Amino acid sequence: MELDTVGRMLLVVGLVLAGLGVVVILGARLPLLGRLPGDISWRWSGGSFYFPIVTSIVLSIVLTLLFSLFRR
């Protein structure tokens, strides 16, 4: 690999990590993050179970589109 390519990859990884950090910090203030219709949530007297399947699918699609734009 050329040094130029490695530098670009490090820059993209850094930007993605910074973006994830912002999402984690502001996650509670974002109204739909983790609370989309279709996310599985069960509560019972002994505890609860939560699986954000629709949120995971939406994030996967968004990240796939972003990475395909960076690749070109």
N, CA, C and O atoms as a DFTB+ gen file, in Angstrom:
288 C
 N C O
     1  1       0.831      -1.185       0.000
     2  2       0.000       0.000       0.000
     3  2       0.873       1.245       0.000
     4  3       1.939       1.291       0.614
     5  1       0.400       2.208      -0.682
     6  2       1.126       3.468      -0.702
     7  2       0.852       4.242       0.580
     8  3      -0.172       4.043       1.234
     9  1       1.761       5.109       0.922
    10  2       1.626       5.905       2.137
    11  2       0.429       6.840       2.051
    12  3      -0.215       7.123       3.061
    13  1       0.132       7.316       0.857
    14  2      -1.003       8.213       0.658
    15  2      -2.327       7.506       0.964
    16  3      -3.224       8.098       1.564
    17  1      -2.445       6.253       0.554
    18  2      -3.664       5.478       0.786
    19  2      -3.852       5.196       2.277
    20  3      -4.968       5.276       2.792
    21  1      -2.773       4.870       2.958
    22  2      -2.851       4.595       4.395
    23  2      -3.282       5.855       5.139
    24  3      -4.083       5.774       6.071
    25  1      -2.772       7.005       4.748
    26  2      -3.158       8.265       5.383
    27  2      -4.633       8.560       5.200
    28  3      -5.297       9.012       6.132
    29  1      -5.145       8.313       4.026
    30  2      -6.576       8.536       3.767
    31  2      -7.435       7.583       4.577
    32  3      -8.472       7.967       5.118
    33  1      -6.990       6.332       4.655
    34  2      -7.759       5.362       5.437
    35  2      -7.784       5.751       6.908
    36  3      -8.825       5.646       7.557
    37  1      -6.657       6.198       7.438
    38  2      -6.617       6.642       8.835
    39  2      -7.508       7.848       9.066
    40  3      -8.152       7.956      10.110
    41  1      -7.550       8.752       8.106
    42  2      -8.408       9.927       8.218
    43  2      -9.881       9.530       8.245
    44  3     -10.649      10.053       9.052
    45  1     -10.277       8.617       7.377
    46  2     -11.671       8.171       7.332
    47  2     -12.037       7.437       8.623
    48  3     -13.115       7.659       9.174
    49  1     -11.157       6.574       9.104
    50  2     -11.429       5.848      10.344
    51  2     -11.562       6.831      11.510
    52  3     -12.439       6.675      12.360
    53  1     -10.701       7.832      11.546
    54  2     -10.779       8.842      12.600
    55  2     -12.068       9.621      12.558
    56  3     -12.671       9.891      13.597
    57  1     -12.503       9.990      11.351
    58  2     -13.766      10.722      11.221
    59  2     -14.956       9.864      11.628
    60  3     -15.890      10.356      12.260
    61  1     -14.926       8.592      11.271
    62  2     -16.015       7.690      11.665
    63  2     -16.060       7.536      13.184
    64  3     -17.136       7.562      13.783
    65  1     -14.893       7.376      13.802
    66  2     -14.858       7.259      15.263
    67  2     -15.328       8.540      15.941
    68  3     -16.023       8.487      16.955
    69  1     -14.954       9.687      15.390
    70  2     -15.425      10.958      15.956
    71  2     -16.935      11.078      15.811
    72  3     -17.608      11.547      16.729
    73  1     -17.474      10.661      14.672
    74  2     -18.923      10.690      14.467
    75  2     -19.643       9.765      15.430
    76  3     -20.695      10.119      15.963
    77  1     -19.088       8.583      15.658
    78  2     -19.689       7.665      16.620
    79  2     -19.642       8.233      18.029
    80  3     -20.567       8.034      18.817
    81  1     -18.575       8.933      18.343
    82  2     -18.480       9.576      19.649
    83  2     -19.563      10.618      19.853
    84  3     -20.147      10.716      20.932
    85  1     -19.830      11.399      18.811
    86  2     -20.894      12.410      18.885
    87  2     -22.249      11.740      19.061
    88  3     -23.085      12.212      19.832
    89  1     -22.467      10.641      18.346
    90  2     -23.742       9.922      18.476
    91  2     -23.908       9.368      19.881
    92  3     -25.006       9.407      20.437
    93  1     -22.834       8.854      20.461
    94  2     -22.921       8.307      21.821
    95  2     -23.206       9.423      22.824
    96  3     -24.016       9.254      23.735
    97  1     -22.545      10.550      22.655
    98  2     -22.748      11.665      23.583
    99  2     -24.153      12.238      23.460
   100  3     -24.806      12.511      24.467
   101  1     -24.614      12.420      22.233
   102  2     -25.922      13.037      22.009
   103  2     -27.035      12.009      21.816
   104  3     -28.166      12.384      21.505
   105  1     -26.739      10.730      21.993
   106  2     -27.697       9.662      21.725
   107  2     -28.998       9.788      22.491
   108  3     -30.064       9.501      21.946
   109  1     -28.935      10.204      23.726
   110  2     -30.155      10.324      24.523
   111  2     -31.033      11.473      24.040
   112  3     -32.241      11.469      24.277
   113  1     -30.450      12.435      23.379
   114  2     -31.216      13.592      22.903
   115  2     -31.814      13.382      21.514
   116  3     -32.705      14.128      21.108
   117  1     -31.336      12.375      20.782
   118  2     -31.887      12.079      19.465
   119  2     -33.157      11.259      19.642
   120  3     -33.102      10.169      20.211
   121  1     -34.293      11.750      19.173
   122  2     -35.572      11.109      19.509
   123  2     -35.782       9.726      18.903
   124  3     -36.423       8.888      19.538
   125  1     -35.275       9.452      17.711
   126  2     -35.588       8.181      17.066
   127  2     -34.488       7.137      17.194
   128  3     -34.714       5.965      16.890
   129  1     -33.320       7.535      17.632
   130  2     -32.218       6.592      17.702
   131  2     -32.503       5.511      18.738
   132  3     -32.566       5.792      19.934
   133  1     -32.674       4.276      18.274
   134  2     -32.942       3.163      19.175
   135  2     -34.397       2.999      19.553
   136  3     -34.720       2.129      20.363
   137  1     -35.280       3.796      19.000
   138  2     -36.708       3.701      19.344
   139  2     -37.582       3.677      18.097
   140  3     -38.684       4.226      18.097
   141  1     -37.102       3.051      17.048
   142  2     -37.874       2.983      15.816
   143  2     -38.950       1.906      15.921
   144  3     -38.797       0.939      16.667
   145  1     -40.039       2.079      15.170
   146  2     -41.051       1.015      15.138
   147  2     -40.432      -0.271      14.578
   148  3     -39.747      -0.228      13.556
   149  1     -40.657      -1.375      15.212
   150  2     -40.073      -2.640      14.789
   151  2     -38.955      -3.104      15.704
   152  3     -38.563      -4.269      15.654
   153  1     -38.435      -2.216      16.538
   154  2     -37.448      -2.628      17.532
   155  2     -38.149      -3.503      18.572
   156  3     -39.267      -3.205      18.992
   157  1     -37.492      -4.568      18.975
   158  2     -38.102      -5.544      19.866
   159  2     -37.827      -5.154      21.321
   160  3     -36.683      -4.914      21.706
   161  1     -38.885      -5.097      22.111
   162  2     -38.751      -4.733      23.524
   163  2     -39.744      -5.537      24.354
   164  3     -40.951      -5.472      24.124
   165  1     -39.231      -6.296      25.320
   166  2     -40.080      -7.047      26.243
   167  2     -39.739      -6.650      27.665
   168  3     -38.570      -6.503      28.021
   169  1     -40.766      -6.481      28.467
   170  2     -40.585      -6.216      29.900
   171  2     -41.422      -7.218      30.677
   172  3     -42.563      -7.512      30.321
   173  1     -40.841      -7.725      31.727
   174  2     -41.563      -8.618      32.619
   175  2     -41.128      -8.306      34.042
   176  3     -40.258      -7.464      34.262
   177  1     -41.721      -8.970      34.983
   178  2     -41.475      -8.618      36.383
   179  2     -40.013      -8.828      36.796
   180  3     -39.524      -8.153      37.703
   181  1     -39.319      -9.751      36.143
   182  2     -37.949     -10.044      36.511
   183  2     -36.907      -9.259      35.740
   184  3     -35.722      -9.351      36.061
   185  1     -37.301      -8.491      34.733
   186  2     -36.313      -7.749      33.959
   187  2     -36.873      -7.291      32.628
   188  3     -38.083      -7.132      32.467
   189  1     -35.984      -7.084      31.686
   190  2     -36.414      -6.630      30.373
   191  2     -35.412      -7.081      29.317
   192  3     -34.275      -7.436      29.626
   193  1     -35.862      -7.059      28.061
   194  2     -35.033      -7.418      26.920
   195  2     -35.297      -6.405      25.824
   196  3     -36.451      -6.091      25.532
   197  1     -34.233      -5.887      25.211
   198  2     -34.384      -4.906      24.153
   199  2     -33.414      -5.237      23.026
   200  3     -32.218      -5.405      23.264
   201  1     -33.924      -5.331      21.800
   202  2     -33.089      -5.582      20.630
   203  2     -33.496      -4.622      19.527
   204  3     -34.579      -4.767      18.959
   205  1     -32.651      -3.638      19.207
   206  2     -32.991      -2.619      18.208
   207  2     -32.728      -3.097      16.776
   208  3     -31.811      -2.604      16.119
   209  1     -33.515      -4.041      16.298
   210  2     -33.257      -4.640      14.986
   211  2     -33.479      -3.645      13.848
   212  3     -32.664      -3.592      12.926
   213  1     -34.537      -2.867      13.880
   214  2     -34.813      -1.905      12.812
   215  2     -33.777      -0.781      12.826
   216  3     -33.336      -0.332      11.768
   217  1     -33.392      -0.332      14.004
   218  2     -32.353       0.681      14.110
   219  2     -31.043       0.151      13.532
   220  3     -30.323       0.889      12.861
   221  1     -30.731      -1.103      13.781
   222  2     -29.516      -1.708      13.239
   223  2     -29.556      -1.779      11.715
   224  3     -28.547      -1.532      11.054
   225  1     -30.703      -2.112      11.164
   226  2     -30.840      -2.192       9.711
   227  2     -30.689      -0.813       9.089
   228  3     -30.005      -0.666       8.075
   229  1     -31.311       0.197       9.676
   230  2     -31.218       1.563       9.149
   231  2     -29.778       2.067       9.218
   232  3     -29.283       2.649       8.252
   233  1     -29.105       1.853      10.336
   234  2     -27.708       2.273      10.455
   235  2     -26.819       1.531       9.458
   236  3     -25.887       2.118       8.908
   237  1     -27.094       0.268       9.224
   238  2     -26.326      -0.505       8.255
   239  2     -26.481       0.064       6.850
   240  3     -25.500       0.182       6.116
   241  1     -27.701       0.415       6.476
   242  2     -27.939       0.992       5.148
   243  2     -27.241       2.336       5.009
   244  3     -26.608       2.604       3.988
   245  1     -27.352       3.178       6.021
   246  2     -26.718       4.505       5.972
   247  2     -25.205       4.376       5.880
   248  3     -24.577       5.057       5.070
   249  1     -24.613       3.513       6.697
   250  2     -23.164       3.344       6.648
   251  2     -22.699       2.734       5.336
   252  3     -21.636       3.098       4.833
   253  1     -23.477       1.810       4.771
   254  2     -23.137       1.237       3.472
   255  2     -23.120       2.311       2.398
   256  3     -22.212       2.346       1.568
   257  1     -24.123       3.191       2.407
   258  2     -24.154       4.275       1.424
   259  2     -22.985       5.238       1.614
   260  3     -22.370       5.667       0.637
   261  1     -22.674       5.581       2.869
   262  2     -21.546       6.483       3.115
   263  2     -20.225       5.881       2.675
   264  3     -19.416       6.562       2.046
   265  1     -19.994       4.619       2.994
   266  2     -18.741       3.990       2.610
   267  2     -18.640       3.816       1.108
   268  3     -17.543       3.900       0.557
   269  1     -19.755       3.575       0.430
   270  2     -19.696       3.459      -1.022
   271  2     -19.387       4.813      -1.664
   272  3     -18.754       4.862      -2.718
   273  1     -19.826       5.911      -1.045
   274  2     -19.475       7.226      -1.554
   275  2     -17.997       7.540      -1.353
   276  3     -17.368       8.143      -2.222
   277  1     -17.437       7.134      -0.209
   278  2     -16.011       7.366       0.059
   279  2     -15.123       6.523      -0.824
   280  3     -14.007       6.930      -1.146
   281  1     -15.596       5.356      -1.222
   282  2     -14.786       4.450      -2.032
   283  2     -14.552       5.005      -3.428
   284  3     -13.523       4.721      -4.041
   285  1     -15.484       5.784      -3.931
   286  2     -15.371       6.303      -5.308
   287  2     -14.498       7.475      -5.397
   288  3     -14.305       8.020      -6.484
